[in-house]
Amino acid sequence: MVDQATQAAPDLRTTAFPPEFTPGARNAVTTCLRIQPNEKVTLITDERCLTIAASLVAELDQIGCTWNAFVLEALAPRPLIDLPSAILEDMESSQVSIFAVEVQPNELHSRMQMTDVVNRRRMRHAHMVNITPEIMTQGMRADFLAIDRLSQAVLDKVRAATYVRATTPAGTDIHAQLNPDYRWFKTSGIISTEKWGNLPGGECFTAPGEVNGVFVVDGVVGDFLCARYGILRAHPLTINIEGNRITRVSSENKALERDFWAYTHTDENSDRVGEFAIGTNIGVDRVIGNILQDEKFPGIHIAFGDPYGAHTGAPWKSSTHIDVVGLEFSIWLGDAQGEEQIMRDGQFLLDA
């Protein structure tokens, strides 16, 4: 049932949505979040994602749980400066939250306000940033139990490694020294109170000790630059990294080069590698130009900026966080005993 006293979007029950959204919505609500009839859910959406939110509401009603839905534009002008207080207050009495929104530039602060509540209250939170109909009918239909098994196999191996080495045909050649004080996590799509997760899920991540080398972005870049520039295969962005910091970027697309450089020089840590991750969503077979799904594509992605220190243990912060995705990775994990290759040309070599 829905709490009529605080319901902010009563039209979601009558908003029509394509029936092909249903398998992905059911995956989100039942497989990934495992929402129970006695729980309360805070659903946050916007005008661009109303049909996706409506498909989620239909599944919540099937379960019979209490939910409150909020449409951002009905509460505050966009881009958001702060997350509306009505949403933050509602989250204080929910066990689960879902964020299905097309984000706008400079809204990271408002999302951090939301995840601060999620972390403090140990909520199960589905982060569906820039979710699209395409993702609802692709990545959200994946077998997340199989992805979870693979993610656990990767997690067991990376936690024992001291470094990761990776190359791609496009020219990526990086070495990531791992810090034993920083924790690895999996966000496989099976969301727990330990760590909120993006949907669709499928990655293992940490904050690296130190990354050096060259990362060629022939997949996509994150945040609002993803929608602006799409898939970069024809005009890749080359990033030189020394001592975990960006030293140089170059691309034939000079607008991309300028925008990425500006984004990664917003504050003192915006150019610092804050995340090192291995995508494990074997349910997707190509990048589509949307970072929400593309960062889960099998391979490596890194992010510059905030290291999610509440989870990884990294002691520094940044007001920005931008992911970059490459293609066709070969990956080796190393320690004092030698190296093990876990991926060749984008294909995992692990049994899981």
Sequence and secondary structure as in RCSB ss.txt:
>XXXX:A:sequence
MVDQATQAAPDLRTTAFPPEFTPGARNAVTTCLRIQPNEKVTLITDERCLTIAASLVAELDQIGCTWNAFVLEAL
APRPLIDLPSAILEDMESSQVSIFAVEVQPNELHSRMQMTDVVNRRRMRHAHMVNITPEIMTQGMRADFLAIDRL
SQAVLDKVRAATYVRATTPAGTDIHAQLNPDYRWFKTSGIISTEKWGNLPGGECFTAPGEVNGVFVVDGVVGDFL
CARYGILRAHPLTINIEGNRITRVSSENKALERDFWAYTHTDENSDRVGEFAIGTNIGVDRVIGNILQDEKFPGI
HIAFGDPYGAHTGAPWKSSTHIDVVGLEFSIWLGDAQGEEQIMRDGQFLLDA
>XXXX:A:secstr
 B TTT S GGGGT    GGGHHHHHIIIIIIS   TT EEEEEE GGGHHHHHHHHHHHHHHT EEEEEEGGGT
S SS SS  HHHHHHHTT SEEEEEE   TT HHHHHHHHHHHHHHT EEEEEET  HHHHTTGGGS HHHHHHH
HHHHHHHHHH SEEEEE TTS EEEEE  TTS  EEE S   SS  EESS  EEEE  SEEEEEEEESS B HHH
HHHH   SSS EEEEEETTEEEEEE S HHHHHHHHHHTTSSTTTTBEEEEEEE  TT  S  S HHHHTTSSEE
EEEEE   HHHH      S EEEEE SS EEEEEETTEEEEEEETTEE    
